[in-house]
Amino acid sequence: MLSKNIVLSSLKQRGITEDIPEEQPTLEGNALQKSRYIHERLHENCFADDTGLEVEALNGAPGVYSARYAGQAKDMQDNMEKLLREMEGISNRNARFRTVIALILDGKEYLFEGEVKGEIMRKKAGCKGFGYDPVFRPSGYDITFAEMDLNEKNRISHRGEAVRRLVNFLNQCAD
């Protein structure tokens, strides 16, 4: 997807193995905090992301706390069970996944966002994917993310959309 002029390496390849702080109240803030953390250590162009599930009836929760919704253990089964309990008896099941990628390129900061709207199911379905995929059904589909082929999910997902925006920007800069 990237121009041949762009070399991508992982944090592990660059010697960053510690947990990177996520202490901000927004996805944008966390993505920026993580990219700044990496940039301060490597002094190179870098990017980082944050993703959250935002449920309309829960005023946007779990949102920025999606990974630790049921506690610091970050257990996704516990997170899904908590979400399903909190949604019991609620007819408004509207939700969206959002991903924000923060890029630091030549000292300037850029944000790229992806979103997919859908609804929270009443019970889990499917075993593919990760996180809240078994309880999230994207709009226009009759299956959850966890029931989808990975290529189809990537084509419509919030993370896929944000990555495509980042890649398009980087490829334009590299030309």
Rosetta silent file (secondary structure, phi, psi, omega in degrees, C-alpha in Angstrom):
SEQUENCE: MLSKNIVLSSLKQRGITEDIPEEQPTLEGNALQKSRYIHERLHENCFADDTGLEVEALNGAPGVYSARYAGQAKDMQDNMEKLLREMEGISNRNARFRTVIALILDGKEYLFEGEVKGEIMRKKAGCKGFGYDPVFRPSGYDITFAEMDLNEKNRISHRGEAVRRLVNFLNQCAD
SCORE:     score description
SCORE:     0.000 S_00000001
   1 L     0.000  -28.733 -175.795    0.000    0.000    0.000 S_00000001
   2 L   -92.168  150.584  173.536    2.905    2.347    0.707 S_00000001
   3 L   -56.024  150.431  179.001    5.200    4.055   -1.770 S_00000001
   4 L   -64.524  -17.224  179.527    8.568    2.347   -2.240 S_00000001
   5 L   -78.899   -7.839 -175.623   10.154    5.485   -0.731 S_00000001
   6 L  -108.333  126.242  178.383    8.566    4.750    2.657 S_00000001
   7 L  -108.574  126.054 -178.092   10.108    2.216    5.047 S_00000001
   8 L  -109.589  131.701  175.631    7.855    0.957    7.825 S_00000001
   9 L  -133.059  155.455 -178.791    9.223   -0.708   10.965 S_00000001
  10 L   -84.683  164.045  176.293    7.568   -1.957   14.132 S_00000001
  11 L   -61.080  -42.007  179.791    8.147   -0.632   17.625 S_00000001
  12 L   -59.738  -43.241  177.972    9.759   -3.925   18.589 S_00000001
  13 L   -60.740  -28.523 -178.035   12.177   -3.626   15.667 S_00000001
  14 L   -94.711    3.027  175.061   13.078   -0.150   16.956 S_00000001
  15 L    88.471   11.411  176.228   13.598   -1.333   20.550 S_00000001
  16 L  -100.728  108.703 -177.017   10.394   -0.005   22.099 S_00000001
  17 L  -120.016   -9.159 -178.491    8.806   -2.876   24.023 S_00000001
  18 L   -76.359  160.985  173.151    7.239   -1.126   27.006 S_00000001
  19 L   -66.488  134.787 -179.649    3.543   -0.263   27.322 S_00000001
  20 L   -94.119  132.396 -176.202    2.936    3.173   25.876 S_00000001
  21 L   -58.737  143.029  173.431    0.815    5.490   28.068 S_00000001
  22 L  -134.726   84.982 -172.081   -2.838    6.134   27.178 S_00000001
  23 L  -117.614    8.409 -174.814   -3.956    8.738   29.707 S_00000001
  24 L   -93.133  157.415 -176.859   -5.991   11.176   27.636 S_00000001
  25 L   -83.583   -0.140 -179.228   -9.793   11.596   27.722 S_00000001
  26 L  -134.664  159.569  174.375  -10.219   11.273   23.920 S_00000001
  27 H   -61.527  -42.910  178.491   -9.131    8.929   21.141 S_00000001
  28 H   -58.462  -45.861 -179.428   -7.391   11.868   19.463 S_00000001
  29 H   -62.345  -43.419  178.717   -5.537   12.668   22.686 S_00000001
  30 H   -66.033  -42.811  178.979   -4.395    9.075   23.204 S_00000001
  31 H   -60.875  -44.093  178.100   -3.235    8.690   19.604 S_00000001
  32 H   -65.236  -42.902  179.437   -1.247   11.928   19.897 S_00000001
  33 H   -58.978  -43.938 -179.266    0.167   10.952   23.298 S_00000001
  34 H   -67.502  -43.634 -179.880    1.388    7.631   21.917 S_00000001
  35 H   -66.441  -37.213  177.272    2.904    9.112   18.746 S_00000001
  36 H   -65.179  -40.230  178.153    4.651   11.826   20.794 S_00000001
  37 H   -57.847  -47.102 -179.987    6.005    9.175   23.187 S_00000001
  38 H   -65.859  -45.273 -178.161    7.493    7.256   20.238 S_00000001
  39 H   -61.851  -39.414  179.461    8.802   10.421   18.564 S_00000001
  40 H   -63.820  -30.818 -178.489   10.550   11.561   21.763 S_00000001
  41 H   -86.719  -36.808 -174.917   12.415    8.256   21.938 S_00000001
  42 H  -100.006  -22.638 -176.155   13.249    7.719   18.268 S_00000001
  43 L    55.080   41.378  179.500   13.370   11.304   16.929 S_00000001
  44 L  -137.506  164.252  174.102   11.891    9.989   13.687 S_00000001
  45 L   -59.505  140.647 -177.672    8.610   10.204   11.800 S_00000001
  46 E  -159.854  167.749  173.721    6.050    7.900   13.392 S_00000001
  47 E  -145.152  158.338  176.783    2.369    7.212   13.895 S_00000001
  48 E  -149.490  162.029 -178.269    0.138    5.627   16.509 S_00000001
  49 E  -133.257  167.352  168.293   -3.564    5.004   16.831 S_00000001
  50 E  -144.018  145.828 -176.507   -6.369    4.644   19.308 S_00000001
  51 E  -133.798  145.269  176.796   -9.715    2.973   18.742 S_00000001
  52 E  -148.586  153.544  172.680  -12.951    2.952   20.663 S_00000001
  53 E   -98.639  124.836 -178.576  -16.494    1.654   20.527 S_00000001
  54 E  -116.484  118.092 -177.209  -19.001    4.452   21.170 S_00000001
  55 E  -104.519  123.273 -174.754  -22.555    3.442   22.102 S_00000001
  56 H   -56.817  -47.794 -176.885  -25.226    6.103   21.653 S_00000001
  57 H   -68.269  -16.442  179.165  -27.465    4.961   24.547 S_00000001
  58 H  -106.010   24.740  178.513  -24.452    4.951   26.894 S_00000001
  59 L    54.384   38.945  177.089  -23.468    8.536   26.024 S_00000001
  60 L    90.321   -3.950  177.065  -20.498    7.355   23.979 S_00000001
  61 L   -74.298  154.705   -1.461  -19.222    4.746   26.440 S_00000001
  62 E   -74.030  -19.824  173.127  -17.082    2.731   26.522 S_00000001
  63 E    54.476 -128.108 -176.952  -15.273    5.092   24.112 S_00000001
  64 L   -63.365  -17.030  179.830  -11.704    5.859   25.092 S_00000001
  65 L   -98.490   15.815 -174.236  -12.010    3.217   27.858 S_00000001
  66 H   -52.937  -43.947 -177.475  -13.017    0.405   25.457 S_00000001
  67 H   -70.220  -28.765 -176.793  -10.020   -1.838   26.232 S_00000001
  68 H  -119.279   31.813 -176.054  -10.405   -1.474   30.005 S_00000001
  69 L   -59.000  -40.476 -179.031  -14.180   -1.088   30.239 S_00000001
  70 L   -98.819    8.604  178.103  -14.562   -3.901   32.772 S_00000001
  71 L   137.885  170.865 -175.719  -11.278   -3.179   34.560 S_00000001
  72 L   -66.689  -14.141  179.457   -7.527   -2.826   34.192 S_00000001
  73 L   -68.016  -17.348  178.771   -7.139   -6.494   33.218 S_00000001
  74 L    57.487   40.081  179.521   -8.310   -5.512   29.706 S_00000001
  75 L   -85.764  113.977 -174.762  -10.263   -8.766   29.363 S_00000001
  76 H   -67.524  -31.294  176.474  -12.404   -8.491   26.225 S_00000001
  77 H   -64.605  -43.764  177.184  -14.850  -11.196   27.328 S_00000001
  78 H   -63.175  -40.431  179.088  -15.476   -9.246   30.548 S_00000001
  79 H   -61.460  -45.310 -179.989  -15.787   -6.021   28.541 S_00000001
  80 H   -65.203  -41.792  179.527  -18.399   -7.543   26.222 S_00000001
  81 H   -62.079  -42.199  177.959  -20.344   -9.054   29.128 S_00000001
  82 H   -62.596  -45.372  179.343  -20.408   -5.687   30.894 S_00000001
  83 H   -60.094  -47.388 -179.654  -21.575   -3.948   27.721 S_00000001
  84 H   -62.368  -39.261  176.531  -24.343   -6.502   27.123 S_00000001
  85 H   -62.092  -45.191 -178.101  -25.501   -6.177   30.763 S_00000001
  86 H   -68.457  -22.248 -179.550  -25.613   -2.382   30.494 S_00000001
  87 H   -91.867   -4.444  179.498  -27.581   -2.624   27.242 S_00000001
  88 L   -57.730  131.284  177.468  -30.251   -4.951   28.674 S_00000001
  89 L    78.379    1.470 -179.327  -33.703   -3.471   28.117 S_00000001
  90 L   -99.226  124.309 -178.622  -32.384   -0.650   25.900 S_00000001
  91 L   -84.036  -29.855  177.578  -33.948   -0.491   22.447 S_00000001
  92 L   -76.417  104.716 -176.083  -31.529    2.095   20.992 S_00000001
  93 L  -104.546    8.983 -176.665  -28.624   -0.152   19.960 S_00000001
  94 E   -60.850  137.011 -179.940  -26.842    2.420   17.744 S_00000001
  95 E  -154.332  167.501  173.439  -23.073    2.425   18.031 S_00000001
  96 E  -148.286  148.754  168.291  -19.958    3.234   16.076 S_00000001
  97 E   -98.064  138.533  175.126  -16.340    2.200   16.062 S_00000001
  98 E  -130.717  139.554  171.959  -13.820    5.012   15.604 S_00000001
  99 E  -123.718  135.795  174.153  -10.103    4.882   14.972 S_00000001
 100 E  -122.892  126.752  175.770   -7.840    7.922   15.111 S_00000001
 101 E  -108.730  128.911  175.965   -4.282    7.745   13.796 S_00000001
 102 E  -106.628  123.822  179.281   -1.816   10.459   14.829 S_00000001
 103 E  -111.367  133.933  168.376    1.133   10.965   12.511 S_00000001
 104 E  -111.350  113.987 -176.651    4.224   13.008   13.294 S_00000001
 105 E  -128.702  116.772 -179.169    5.922   13.813   10.000 S_00000001
 106 L    52.292   40.948  176.231    8.847   16.230    9.839 S_00000001
 107 L    82.805   -4.744  179.312    7.834   17.697   13.193 S_00000001
 108 E  -104.904  147.395 -178.858    4.190   18.348   12.222 S_00000001
 109 E  -104.120  137.707  179.090    1.222   16.469   13.641 S_00000001
 110 E  -133.961  148.011  176.616   -1.649   15.117   11.528 S_00000001
 111 E  -120.048  140.754  177.156   -4.798   13.170   12.441 S_00000001
 112 E  -130.773  130.509 -174.900   -6.639   10.617   10.307 S_00000001
 113 E  -121.380  146.238  172.565   -9.995    9.202   11.359 S_00000001
 114 E  -132.456  147.974 -177.116  -12.079    6.234   10.335 S_00000001
 115 E  -145.294  143.482  169.546  -15.586    5.360   11.460 S_00000001
 116 E  -135.967  127.704  179.711  -18.079    2.578   10.934 S_00000001
 117 E   -92.690  154.835  179.549  -21.642    2.830   12.216 S_00000001
 118 E  -176.839 -148.748 -179.835  -23.710   -0.108   13.323 S_00000001
 119 E  -147.046  158.526  177.773  -25.486   -1.574   16.293 S_00000001
 120 E   -88.986  128.216  179.056  -24.868   -3.637   19.392 S_00000001
 121 L   -76.466  164.727  178.617  -26.314   -7.126   19.216 S_00000001
 122 L   -83.345  -18.575  175.139  -28.234   -8.677   22.113 S_00000001
 123 L  -150.272  161.923 -178.371  -25.830  -11.632   22.228 S_00000001
 124 L   -69.426  146.426  175.350  -22.428  -12.563   20.839 S_00000001
 125 L  -147.792  129.652  177.699  -22.147  -14.095   17.376 S_00000001
 126 L    96.293  159.896 -177.620  -19.047  -15.298   15.537 S_00000001
 127 L  -130.541    5.672  177.110  -15.517  -16.187   16.551 S_00000001
 128 L   -88.753  170.660  175.898  -13.329  -14.206   14.135 S_00000001
 129 L    76.195 -154.663 -177.050  -11.751  -10.845   14.879 S_00000001
 130 L  -158.521  177.313  176.711  -11.129   -9.503   18.353 S_00000001
 131 L    59.324 -130.898 -176.442  -12.451   -7.083   20.949 S_00000001
 132 L   -86.547    8.757 -176.608  -16.114   -6.207   20.576 S_00000001
 133 H   -51.524  -38.766 -178.659  -16.418   -7.808   17.110 S_00000001
 134 H   -69.308  -13.654 -179.323  -18.879  -10.524   18.275 S_00000001
 135 H  -115.014    5.060 -178.439  -21.406   -7.922   19.498 S_00000001
 136 E  -114.725  122.809  175.421  -21.080   -5.290   16.745 S_00000001
 137 E  -112.658  118.051  179.987  -23.011   -5.507   13.488 S_00000001
 138 E   -68.781  148.169  178.285  -22.086   -2.839   10.916 S_00000001
 139 L   -55.947  137.165  178.900  -24.915   -0.969    9.191 S_00000001
 140 L    87.893    0.616 -179.336  -26.077   -2.657    6.003 S_00000001
 141 L  -122.838  155.533  177.883  -24.956   -6.122    7.096 S_00000001
 142 L  -110.969   15.353  176.313  -26.775   -9.002    8.749 S_00000001
 143 L  -132.435  159.307  178.340  -23.684  -10.432   10.433 S_00000001
 144 L   -81.150  167.768  173.728  -21.281   -9.178   13.104 S_00000001
 145 H   -56.132  -37.096 -177.075  -17.647   -8.251   12.518 S_00000001
 146 H   -71.446  -11.637  176.982  -16.746  -11.574   14.187 S_00000001
 147 H  -100.388   -7.143 -175.515  -18.677  -13.469   11.504 S_00000001
 148 L   -85.392  150.192  167.719  -17.078  -11.611    8.583 S_00000001
 149 L   -62.258  140.883 -176.017  -14.244  -12.650    6.361 S_00000001
 150 H   -58.717  -38.658  179.788  -11.188  -10.581    7.384 S_00000001
 151 H   -63.764  -40.895  178.586  -10.851   -8.997    3.938 S_00000001
 152 H   -66.020  -44.314  178.805  -14.486   -7.817    4.020 S_00000001
 153 H   -59.707  -47.146 -179.527  -14.099   -6.464    7.541 S_00000001
 154 H   -62.248  -32.618 -179.348  -10.925   -4.578    6.591 S_00000001
 155 H   -66.128  -33.107 -175.360  -12.665   -3.118    3.535 S_00000001
 156 H  -110.511   -7.420 -170.577  -15.423   -1.492    5.649 S_00000001
 157 L   -75.085  159.285  175.001  -13.852   -1.096    9.085 S_00000001
 158 H   -58.289  -44.175 -178.852  -12.975    2.064   10.962 S_00000001
 159 H   -68.282  -42.209  177.761   -9.333    1.018   11.209 S_00000001
 160 H   -60.024  -42.603  179.325   -9.169    0.205    7.500 S_00000001
 161 H   -63.831  -44.581  179.831  -10.622    3.622    6.622 S_00000001
 162 H   -64.482  -41.555  179.111   -8.167    5.466    8.880 S_00000001
 163 H   -64.434  -42.728  178.205   -5.217    3.494    7.493 S_00000001
 164 H   -60.309  -39.955  178.065   -6.272    4.194    3.893 S_00000001
 165 H   -64.834  -42.724  177.299   -6.403    7.930    4.682 S_00000001
 166 H   -61.998  -48.930 -178.530   -2.945    7.791    6.276 S_00000001
 167 H   -60.756  -44.637  178.426   -1.496    5.803    3.360 S_00000001
 168 H   -58.256  -44.408  178.721   -2.987    8.191    0.782 S_00000001
 169 H   -62.042  -48.162 -178.224   -1.458   11.159    2.628 S_00000001
 170 H   -63.655  -41.111  179.647    1.964    9.499    2.937 S_00000001
 171 H   -64.674  -36.167  176.045    1.987    8.438   -0.709 S_00000001
 172 H   -65.219  -40.173  179.653    1.164   12.012   -1.783 S_00000001
 173 H   -67.991  -31.745 -176.247    4.027   13.311    0.363 S_00000001
 174 H   -79.659  -19.463 -177.373    6.437   10.718   -1.059 S_00000001
 175 L   -72.575    0.000    0.000    5.675   11.568   -4.708 S_00000001
